[in-house]
Amino acid sequence: MHLVAIGGSDAGISTALRARELDPSVDVTVVVADAYPNFSICGIPYYFSREVQPWQSLAHRTHADLEATGMNLRLDTLATSIDVDSRRLTVRDADGTESTIPYDELMVGTGAAPSTAGISGLDQLGPDDGVHLLHSMGDTFALEKYLDEHQPETAIIVGAGYVGLEMAEALTVRGLQVTQLQRGPEVLSGYVNSSRTHQGSPVRTHLH
Ligand SMILES: Cc1cc2nc3c(=O)[nH]c(=O)nc-3n(C[C@H](O)[C@H](O)[C@H](O)COP(=O)(O)OP(=O)(O)OC[C@H]3O[C@@H](n4cnc5c(N)ncnc54)[C@H](O)[C@@H]3O)c2cc1C
């Protein structure tokens, strides 16, 4: 039995670890678009606040730890298509070489894409423009490089969910003056809504 997992973050790695735990005879291959399997995405804001340093400390497990569990890691490998009938996954390596991987079972753990939130042109902008999305280690390195090279004094953070707030705190700790934008009247509105639903007595935080 050959299980292939696409994605090397929480979903992909936990699938691979659990499969090997339940049945060590299962062959497991994890296909990861970048070179950073099993990194703590949740810890990224604490890397920027310098509470977690160096960046390698964000790894839950090293590459060697993961391979020691018996899984096969295909890093810098992008899954591009699935042929369900022949049970083959097409992948593209960093050098552009295409190949296929046969599987018995396939798990797709490719995560979510950051929302452009209806901001026109956002999908055309990137780190070179001083505009950053934060989702991956690649995004993390790009923002760190920008901060080092440009030494900005101010930042605008769009969104006041927990990621936005954690980043506001991190950049403030680094000496930037942060302006946070939130479309509604409350920060952490997801939590407030959930508090309303489950407890009936919401906590309110107003933006000024
Ligand atoms: C800054 C930040 C802070 C967060 N803090 C918290 C927190 O404190 N607590 C909490 O519970 N959650 C937090 N989250 C959310 C949490 O990180 C996600 O819920 C979690 O990472 C989702 O894991 P996932 O495996 O589903 O997807 P992701 O972490 O998005 O991983 C997707 C994986 O798929 C790979 N991939 C994508 N496309 C392909 C492809 N075509 N081929 C091969 N590989 C591919 C990527 O390289 C990556 O390895 C935070 C998220 C962010 C961005």
The ligand as an SDF file (V2000), in Angstrom:
LIG
                    3D

 53 58  0  0  0  0  0  0  0  0999 V2000
    0.7680   33.6270   10.4310 C   0  0  0  0  0  0  0  0  0  0  0  0
   -0.1610   32.5050   10.8460 C   0  0  0  0  0  0  0  0  0  0  0  0
   -0.3350   32.2320   12.1990 C   0  0  0  0  0  0  0  0  0  0  0  0
   -1.1950   31.1920   12.5940 C   0  0  0  0  0  0  0  0  0  0  0  0
   -1.3420   30.9500   13.9390 N   0  0  0  0  0  0  0  0  0  0  0  0
   -2.1470   29.9350   14.3370 C   0  0  0  0  0  0  0  0  0  0  0  0
   -2.3360   29.6380   15.7260 C   0  0  0  0  0  0  0  0  0  0  0  0
   -1.7820   30.3210   16.5990 O   0  0  0  0  0  0  0  0  0  0  0  0
   -3.1350   28.5840   16.0520 N   0  0  0  0  0  0  0  0  0  0  0  0
   -3.7460   27.8140   15.0930 C   0  0  0  0  0  0  0  0  0  0  0  0
   -4.4480   26.8530   15.4470 O   0  0  0  0  0  0  0  0  0  0  0  0
   -3.5950   28.0720   13.7780 N   0  0  0  0  0  0  0  0  0  0  0  0
   -2.8110   29.1010   13.3760 C   0  0  0  0  0  0  0  0  0  0  0  0
   -2.6710   29.3730   12.0550 N   0  0  0  0  0  0  0  0  0  0  0  0
   -3.3600   28.5220   11.0840 C   0  0  0  0  0  0  0  0  0  0  0  0
   -2.5570   27.2570   10.8390 C   0  0  0  0  0  0  0  0  0  0  0  0
   -1.2270   27.6050   10.4920 O   0  0  0  0  0  0  0  0  0  0  0  0
   -3.2210   26.4880    9.7150 C   0  0  0  0  0  0  0  0  0  0  0  0
   -4.5150   26.1110   10.1430 O   0  0  0  0  0  0  0  0  0  0  0  0
   -2.4210   25.2510    9.3480 C   0  0  0  0  0  0  0  0  0  0  0  0
   -1.1200   25.6030    8.9310 O   0  0  0  0  0  0  0  0  0  0  0  0
   -3.1350   24.5240    8.2350 C   0  0  0  0  0  0  0  0  0  0  0  0
   -2.3630   23.3970    7.9160 O   0  0  0  0  0  0  0  0  0  0  0  0
   -2.5360   22.6830    6.5270 P   0  0  0  0  0  0  0  0  0  0  0  0
   -1.5980   21.5120    6.5340 O   0  0  0  0  0  0  0  0  0  0  0  0
   -3.9630   22.4090    6.2580 O   0  0  0  0  0  0  0  0  0  0  0  0
   -2.1000   23.7450    5.3920 O   0  0  0  0  0  0  0  0  0  0  0  0
   -0.8280   24.7120    5.2470 P   0  0  0  0  0  0  0  0  0  0  0  0
   -0.1390   24.9800    6.5340 O   0  0  0  0  0  0  0  0  0  0  0  0
   -1.3070   25.8590    4.4430 O   0  0  0  0  0  0  0  0  0  0  0  0
    0.1620   23.8600    4.3740 O   0  0  0  0  0  0  0  0  0  0  0  0
   -0.0640   23.5610    3.0220 C   0  0  0  0  0  0  0  0  0  0  0  0
    1.0890   22.6830    2.5610 C   0  0  0  0  0  0  0  0  0  0  0  0
    0.8040   22.2690    1.2420 O   0  0  0  0  0  0  0  0  0  0  0  0
    1.9460   22.5360    0.4100 C   0  0  0  0  0  0  0  0  0  0  0  0
    1.4060   22.6940   -0.9370 N   0  0  0  0  0  0  0  0  0  0  0  0
    0.4640   23.5670   -1.3720 C   0  0  0  0  0  0  0  0  0  0  0  0
    0.1930   23.3490   -2.6830 N   0  0  0  0  0  0  0  0  0  0  0  0
    0.9890   22.3040   -3.0610 C   0  0  0  0  0  0  0  0  0  0  0  0
    1.1550   21.5940   -4.2870 C   0  0  0  0  0  0  0  0  0  0  0  0
    0.4520   21.8960   -5.3910 N   0  0  0  0  0  0  0  0  0  0  0  0
    2.0700   20.5830   -4.3310 N   0  0  0  0  0  0  0  0  0  0  0  0
    2.7860   20.2610   -3.2250 C   0  0  0  0  0  0  0  0  0  0  0  0
    2.6440   20.8840   -2.0300 N   0  0  0  0  0  0  0  0  0  0  0  0
    1.7460   21.8860   -1.9570 C   0  0  0  0  0  0  0  0  0  0  0  0
    2.5850   23.7600    1.0410 C   0  0  0  0  0  0  0  0  0  0  0  0
    3.9450   23.8980    0.6240 O   0  0  0  0  0  0  0  0  0  0  0  0
    2.4450   23.3960    2.5170 C   0  0  0  0  0  0  0  0  0  0  0  0
    3.4590   22.4790    2.8900 O   0  0  0  0  0  0  0  0  0  0  0  0
   -1.8630   30.4180   11.6150 C   0  0  0  0  0  0  0  0  0  0  0  0
   -1.6840   30.6990   10.2570 C   0  0  0  0  0  0  0  0  0  0  0  0
   -0.8470   31.7380    9.8620 C   0  0  0  0  0  0  0  0  0  0  0  0
   -0.6850   32.0270    8.3850 C   0  0  0  0  0  0  0  0  0  0  0  0
  1  2  1  0
  2  3  1  0
  2 52  2  0
  3  4  2  0
  4  5  1  0
  4 50  1  0
  5  6  2  0
  6  7  1  0
  6 13  1  0
  7  8  2  0
  7  9  1  0
  9 10  1  0
 10 11  2  0
 10 12  1  0
 12 13  2  0
 13 14  1  0
 14 15  1  0
 14 50  1  0
 15 16  1  0
 16 17  1  0
 16 18  1  0
 18 19  1  0
 18 20  1  0
 20 21  1  0
 20 22  1  0
 22 23  1  0
 23 24  1  0
 24 25  2  0
 24 26  1  0
 24 27  1  0
 27 28  1  0
 28 29  2  0
 28 30  1  0
 28 31  1  0
 31 32  1  0
 32 33  1  0
 33 34  1  0
 33 48  1  0
 34 35  1  0
 35 36  1  0
 35 46  1  0
 36 37  1  0
 36 45  1  0
 37 38  2  0
 38 39  1  0
 39 40  1  0
 39 45  2  0
 40 41  1  0
 40 42  2  0
 42 43  1  0
 43 44  2  0
 44 45  1  0
 46 47  1  0
 46 48  1  0
 48 49  1  0
 50 51  2  0
 51 52  1  0
 52 53  1  0
M  END
$$$$
